[in-house]
């Protein structure tokens, strides 16, 4: 059966009230009736075609079973956002079961308690709830359609905010009742929120039950927006006709932001956003775990992890850690779990720590615990000496060391300086410093000064490797004399042969001397000698550059200088005599046959001559021939030799050595 489409300007309601009205959306075609789905509410969404005052919904119903046992009906109007029907109704209307006839489909108007100003193209939905009676004895059937379906909406059953509703394959037969003449004359005016007051807080056990705002003149409806952690909320939770909305959702802990937009067909006004906080109970008592109270560590060891008991209701934990302060207020980390691994190196000392558990409802501070980090004993180090540097650590007043310095000792926190005159194990502590230098801040008396350094920390100490010293001289007096232990040498000596030891007389103790051969009176033979300075700085050795021959020259003249390290000096001339030594006659020549038939020809030598071996087969004066090159003896062995290997091409039978005096 198909109901005819009609528009009536003035209709008489079931209660006899006159309404100036017409129909907007009309979906009256049907060929079947069905009971509502029993699992929750059922309904139909639709899209308005014009701006008007929506006054009610026309339904097509028939009674079934025992008419007297059927249910009364409540119809609610709801906003629709992105296919989701919001649960808070905009307005509602009721229909008595007594107006429904048994087995006859009848058009019945359900009028809302308050009309709603719909906008052209706005999507809305109505829901139907049977409020009493019903069951197997009697129920209501609603007209449905299986063809010519309504394209701008859908019939549904059951719904919840935020969840798409299950759809039916059929649409309901219905129409919307509007009053086209009822329109706004001015845009909504300004208003503000009232309750909750902006910035207020509520325990999560008693959150706010409703949102209330001031009336906006000319407003026909209010869109309510509520969202957690969103300073500009965009989630619409309801559209209502009055200036209050009862919160129908659970409010989680956090900051909630809300605003209201007043609307009519001419425009809208959105109030300033407000906020309120839903807070849990404050965190409860908890205890610390590790590092345990009064625990101790030896560097480089330190606590690897801080742990504590979870605090009921806490959402975060603040870690406070500070050295040397029993009331730590230095925040080093914030965590959501109950442990923290430090990412910093902790230095030596006593450290104090505590944990503050927090949430939106408050905080709870743990007790303060402490632990101690000890340094290892100071490590090995060496002294670097006084500065400015002095030769052999000798200073002549008014010069003296300005400071002394040493290497860094690992883990040392301070250094004790011990400084004393005349004591090789100084016990006089003159300073404690944190650096590696100490300034000598007083004039020093002449004498031998000793110093050492002791590195210290809270664990122990270590002394410098050696006790150092330096000498302070009051004044300098030049050397008074140069002395030779001997003034003669035997002839036929070695080259570089030792002649004598040279020493100096000086009234200044600990002076060191440098010796040299210098020009001046008595320097005629300086070039045939040289000096070797001793490593002790007190004496030297006079040595020869050539071999001496008494028969050629009986004495040599030299001039020496001795200089101390302070610039004082003395010069003195000496005569070195050559001793005559008995020498074997030159004519002694020895010929030795070697195992391999070679010959070794030996002969005595004397300084100042060269020697040439000659061979002859006949001993005729013109048959003597030089063999090998001449020899000039340069050693104390007063004989020399020529070596003649066995050769078949040498037919010599006679040998002689010719001696030639050197110039």
C-alpha positions, 0 to 999 in steps of 0.5 A: 500500500502507498500513502499519498503525499500531502501538505496541510497548512493547518492541522489538528493534533491528537490533542486538538491544538492548532499549529501553523505548519507544513511538512518538509521531508516526506517519506510516506511510501511503505508496503510493510510494517515491523516492530522496532528492534528490541535492542536499544532505540531505533530511529531514522536520520534525515537532511532538512531542505529549508531553514525553518522551525522543526516542530515535530515528526509524523509517524505511520503506526498500527497496533498489533496484538492486544491494543491495550497492552502496547507501549507509549512512545517518546520521540527524541531529536538528535544532532548527527556529526559525520554519521554519528548520532549524538546521544544527548537529545535536542528536544523530545515529544511524546505520543500516547498508545491510545491514539494507535488503532489495531491493525490500521496504519495511521498517520500520527504527529509527535510534537516536540516540547520545544521547536528546533530551528533547523538549517537548510541541509542540516543532518538530524536524526529522531529516535523512538523509545517505547516507554511502557507496556508492550511485549507478547500481548501487544506492540506497535508496528511502524511503516517501512519501505523496501523500495523508493528508499530515502536517499538522505538518511538511514533507518538505524537501531541502537547507537552510542556517541563516537561509534557508527550506528548499525544500519537497517536495509529499510527506511521508515515512513515519516515526515518532518513537521515545520513552521516556515514562518518562524525564523530569526530576526537578529544574530545571537548576541554575546554571552559567557560561560558560567559553570564550571568557573574557568580554571577550577579543579574537581576531584575525579570522584566528584567531577562537574555534572553539567555545563552552564552558560549565560543566555544569548539573545536571539539564539535558537540553539547551542552547540556544545564542544568539550575536549580533553587537552585541547585548548581550542576544542572541536569535538561537538558533544551536544546541541541543546535549546537551553543554556545547560548541558548535563554531562553524560560521559565519564571525564578522565583525569586531565584538563578539559576545555569547553565552549558553546556556540549560540546559533540561529538562521542568521548567524552564530556567536562562540563564547570564550573557551573555559577549562576545568581540571579533573584530578585524581587523589594525590600520590601516596606514601612510597619508599626508596630502594637503591642506592641504599642509605649511606652506601659507599663507592670508590671512584670510578664506581658510582650508582648505576641506577636509582630505584624507588617504590611506585606511588599509588596515583602518581603519573610522574616522578621528579629526581632531585640530586645534589652534592653536600646539601642534605635538602636537595633541590636540584632537579636532574630528571623527570620519569614516568617509571620508578627508576633512573640511570644517571647519564652524568659522572658523579664526583667525590663527596656525599650526595643526597637524593629524594623523589617527588611523586606527582599527578594533577591532584598533588605531590608526595615527597620521599624521605632524603637518602644519601651515599658517598663517593670516595676518591682512590688515594692520589696517584704517582707524580713527579716534581718538575723543579724550581723556576727560573731554571738554574744551572745545577740548581745553583742560585746566586743572590739576589737571584732565587727560585720564583716558584716550584712546580710538579705534575698533577697527581690523579685524584688529588684534591690538594697538595701540601708543600714542605720547604726547609733549609738544611734538612734533606727530609723537610717537615716544615709545611709552608702551604696547601694548594689545589694547583700544581705550583707554589710561589716562593713568596719570601727572600731565601737565605744562602744555603741548601734548600730542600722541598717535597710535595704531598698529594692528598684527598679524603682517602689518603696521600702520596708524597712526590717521588723525590725530595728536591733541593737547590743551593743559594749562594751569598756572593761569588769569588773568582777561582784563586789557582790552577793546579796540575798533578804532573808536569811531564810525560815520557817520550814515544807516547800514545796519541790522546795519551793522558798527561795530567789532571787539572784542578782549581782552588776556590773559596766558594764551596760547590762551585763548578769549573770549566777549563780551556786552553787560551791565548796569552803568555806561555801558549806556544804549544797549546795546539799539541794538547787538548782538554777533557772536562770531567762530568763532575764539573770540578776537574779536567784531563790534559791529553796529547794530540801527537807523539813526543820525541825527547831527542827532537824537543824536551818541553812544551808551553801551554796556557790554561783558564778555569772559569766558575759558573758565576763568571769568575776565572783565572789563567795560568801558564805551565811547562810540560817537559818530555822525559827521555826513555831508553830505546832499543837499537834500530838495527834489531830486525826479526823475521818470523816464518808463519804456518802458511809460509808467509813472513812477519818482519818486525823491527823497533821504532822511535817516535818522529820517524817513518819506516819503509820495508824494502826487498832485494834478490841480489842486495846490489844497491840498485836492487832494493825496492819499496814494499807496501807503504811507509809506516808512521808508528802511533802507538806505545808499542815500540816496534812495528812489522810488515806482513809478507804473504806467501806468493810465488811471484816474489823471489826476494831473499833479502829484506831491509827497513829504511828509517826517515826522520819526519819534518 
